[in-house]
Every structure is written in structure tokens, then in C-alpha cells.
Amino acid sequence: MSMDMQIWASLPIPALLIAPDDMIADINPAAEGFFNASAKAVIGVPVWDLVAVDYPLEDAFERARASSTALFVNDVDVGSGQRAPQKSALQVAPLQGLSGHMLMMISPRELSGRMTQNHSVKSAAKSAIGMAEMLAHEIKNPLAGITGAAQLLSMNLDADELELTDLIVAESRRIVKLLGQVEQFGNLTAPVRKPVNLHDVLDRARRSALLGFGSQMKIIEDYDPSLPMALGDKDQLVQVVLNLLKNASEAAGEAGGTIRLHSYFEHSFRMRRADGTGHLLPLQIEVIDDGPGLPEHIKGDIFDPFVSGRENGTGLGLALVSKIVSEHGGWISVDSVPGQTVFRISLPRAHATDFTPPEESS
């Protein structure tokens, strides 16, 4: 493979080479994944038959070609007949050495977040760990004394005064529960990653949810039966899905609603590491609910510690989810509008070398 072809194949964002007649001359692997179409299938297809943009781009595109200048368009929805639009930035530039040929690159907003999310998640986790240690030492022990003293006082009080001591005990226990959640976030052990069937993870979480907090919900399975094994810690991944199911159930309230668990394979989904190398995350899990959606003011910070959309929420559930997924080398994102919230988890697959061979009997 020539150096030019290596660079073309290594580009982490979707890129298209467009001929002078506006036919697609080539697309890179990232674009194959973005449009869910092979290069062989789209070469020779008119570019605007494949690329759907909610912006009058054709005239500006022709002017850029005629004047051999670059064109930049920010915050437009880009999609195709095969996938829903994504908010993206577009860059168009003439290709040096080939008259009339244009290079179009698409930068989905979600992709740009991948560059920095792992670092921010780990920084937030480190900060929360320090908070957990301080809270455990400074609050938990004296809180136990307060609870015990209130219980002793209650032994000699009449019914009216008992209400006050019961309030002290109840609120103290609520704080202890919050501290436990903070400690869980801070003290989570590193994942022991082995080959794991993601459908077993989803089924275990689904059964637990239906027997408890999600009893009012309808949970639909929409699985890709050919999905290969993931590389992950099964117990921690179950915890991730349970947290997402719990959030969806609490958002729906007593009226209930529907949650769809969707799994599929996306062969070109790739995350960029800090060193610039690519990291394939082809296994996709989506937890989709039909609830009210995330509040607009917290959408961009929903995975940060202590950010919550509920009045009495701790804001640690999704921070814990993000931390676990990050430590698996994976990626989590959310897309939320009223009536549909989609949490998407992308994970690495297990390879032959990850499987432990069975021990030979003597």
C-alpha cells in the first residue's frame, strides 16, 4: 500500500473524494462506517445522492471548486438514506494535482468529543475519589453517633416527639446511603477483562430491572444474533446497564414506559487514543427509552460527577457508568430529545488470544 493510501485509510473522520462531475471517486474506511456503505457500492454515485445535508451546499461547493478555495460549514446535520443525521462540521477543499477533484471531510460532533472524553472522565474520577475519602473520614463516623443518640432519645419520648427523632434517623441513613454511592464511585476496582457475551449482560440486567425498580417498564430485546464476544468485565458491564435501566425507569415514573435494548456491530467505529493511534470499538449497545428526555441545561455534562436531572439525584450513577466504560477502553454517548433518549456504549471485541485455552485432562 502506498503512503497516500495509508494516509487515506488512516484518517479518523469520514472523507470523500469527489470527481469533477460530482460523482464519488472514492471514500475512506471511516466514511464507509459513517454511511453504512462500502466504497465499491458508492463509487460512481452522485455525491448528493449519498450525502444528505440540511444546508444549501451545492452552489457553495461549486464556487469553491471554480475558485480552488476551501469551504467550511459548521453545525449542519449530515446523514444518508442508511443512517440518521448527525450534527457535524464539513470541510471541503480542492485536491492538489487533480483538477476539479474535491475532498470532503465530515467531522461529527460526537467524534470530536472522543478525543478528550477519556481524559476528562479520569480527571473527574480522581477528583471524586478524593471527595469520597474526605466524606468517609469526616462525616460517616460522627453520623453514626448522631443516629445512635437519636435512637436512644426516642426510647423515652411520646408519639409527637418521636416524629423528630425518626426524622433524624431517616435523614442520617439517607446521607449514609449517599456516602456509600460516593465510595462505590471512588473505590471501584479495575476491570478484569475477559471474553464476555454482551447478550448475557443485557439479559441479566433486564431480569434484575423487571423484578425491582423497572417492574412498571416494558423492556424489548432487539439483539444482533451474530454479535461476537466483547472484551470486558461482566459484573461491571451489568452494573453499567443496570444504571442506565434505572435512570430510564425513574424518568418514566409510575406510569411506566418502554425501553429497547439494541445490540449491533459497526465495523469501522474507531476511537483515537492520545498517542494518535486508532482503537476499534465495533460492538454497540443502545439503551433506548421513550421518556421525557434529559433536561437541556445538563445534556453536555450528564456524565460528570454530581450532575443530576432529578431533584434528589446524587449525580453519581452516570459518572460511574462513564468511568467503567472508560476503563474498558470504550466510549459512551447520549442523544436525547423528548420521547426518545439513546445511551450508546461502544466496546472492543475479544480476539482469539483473549480466550484461555481449556486445561488438558491428565
C-alpha positions, 0 to 999 in steps of 0.5 A: 500500500502506498503512503497516500493510501495509508494516509487515506485509510488512516484518517479518523473522520469520514472523507470523500473524494469527489470527481469533477462531475460530482460523482464519488471517486472514492471514500475512506474506511471511516466514511464507509462506517459513517454511511453504512456503505462500502466504497465499491457500492458508492463509487460512481454515485452522485455525491448528493445522492449519498450525502444528505445535508440540511444546508444549501451546499451545492452552489457553495461547493461549486464556487469553491471548486471554480475558485480552488478555495476551501469551504467550511460549514459548521453545525449542519446535520449530515446523514444518508438514506442508511443512517440518521443525521448527525450534527457535524462540521464539513470541510471541503477543499480542492485536491492538489494535482487533480483538477476539479477533484474535491475532498470532503471531510465530515467531522461529527460532533460526537467524534470530536468529543472522543478525543478528550472524553477519556481524559476528562472522565479520569480527571473527574474520577480522581477528583471524586475519589478524593471527595469520597475519602474526605466524606468517609473520614469526616462525616460517616463516623460522627453520623453514626453517633448522631443516629445512635443518640437519636435512637436512644432519645426516642426510647423515652419520648411520646408519639409527637416527639418521636416524629423528630427523632425518626426524622433524624434517623431517616435523614442520617441513613439517607446521607449514609446511603449517599456516602456509600454511592460516593465510595462505590464511585471512588473505590471501584476496582479495575476491570478484569477483562475477559471474553464476555457475551454482551447478550448475557449482560443485557439479559441479566440486567433486564431480569434484575430491572423487571423484578425491582425498580423497572417492574412498571417498564416494558423492556424489548430485546432487539439483539444482533444474533451474530454479535461476537464476544466483547472484551470486558468485565461482566459484573461491571458491564451489568452494573453499567446497564443496570444504571442506565435501566434505572435512570430510564425507569425513574424518568418514566415514573409510575406510569411506566414506559418502554425501553429497547435494548439494541445490540449491533456491530459497526465495523469501522467505529474507531476511537483515537487514543492520545498517542494518535493511534486508532482503537476499534470499538465495533460492538454497540449497545443502545439503551433506548427509552421513550421518556421525557428526555434529559433536561437541556441545561445538563445534556453536555455534562450528564456524565460528570460527577454530581450532575443530576436531572432529578431533584434528589439525584446524587449525580453519581450513577452516570459518572460511574457508568462513564468511568467503567466504560472508560476503563474498558477502553470504550466510549459512551454517548447520549442523544436525547430529545423528548420521547426518545433518549439513546445511551450508546456504549461502544466496546472492543471485541475479544480476539482469539488470544483473549480466550484461555485455552481449556486445561488438558485432562491428565 
